[in-house]
Amino acid sequence: MTGQTSRRKGAAFERDIERYLDGVDGITARRVAPLGYAGGDIHVTTQRLELLVECKNRKTLALPEWWRQAVDDANQWHRHVAPLLVVKRPRTTDPAHQWAICDLHTLTHLIT
């Protein structure tokens, strides 16, 4: 797959995830690239916290590397945002059924 095709596939996945998240009551989601911010793919706000989502649509998993990228990107923001990694599941197109990875600290803030 060419670099341009890969970037197009990744951008389409980001848009799908953004639309899904933004359609959930109480969540505002905006892609970061059009906003001109560095790092991360989607900025998410809820009443409780802000998340910076890193989206990955790749055939080969590299979770430790991708998690480090998500954490590094979140740490670059001028305010505290929690990292969230969303990974495309093979043969699964529904955005609601993709994998979402976060640390336990973030998870406890989301569920309490």
HELIX and SHEET records of a PDB file:
HELIX    1   1 GLY A    3  ASP A   22  1                                  20    
HELIX    2   2 ALA A   33  LEU A   35  5                                   3    
HELIX    3   3 LEU A   63  ASN A   75  1                                  13    
HELIX    4   4 PRO A   95  HIS A   97  5                                   3    
HELIX    5   5 LEU A  104  ILE A  111  1                                   8    
SHEET    1   A 5 THR A  28  ARG A  31  0                                        
SHEET    2   A 5 ILE A  42  THR A  45 -1                                        
SHEET    3   A 5 GLU A  50  LYS A  56 -1                                        
SHEET    4   A 5 ALA A  82  VAL A  87  1                                        
SHEET    5   A 5 TRP A  99  ILE A 101 -1                                        
END                                                                             
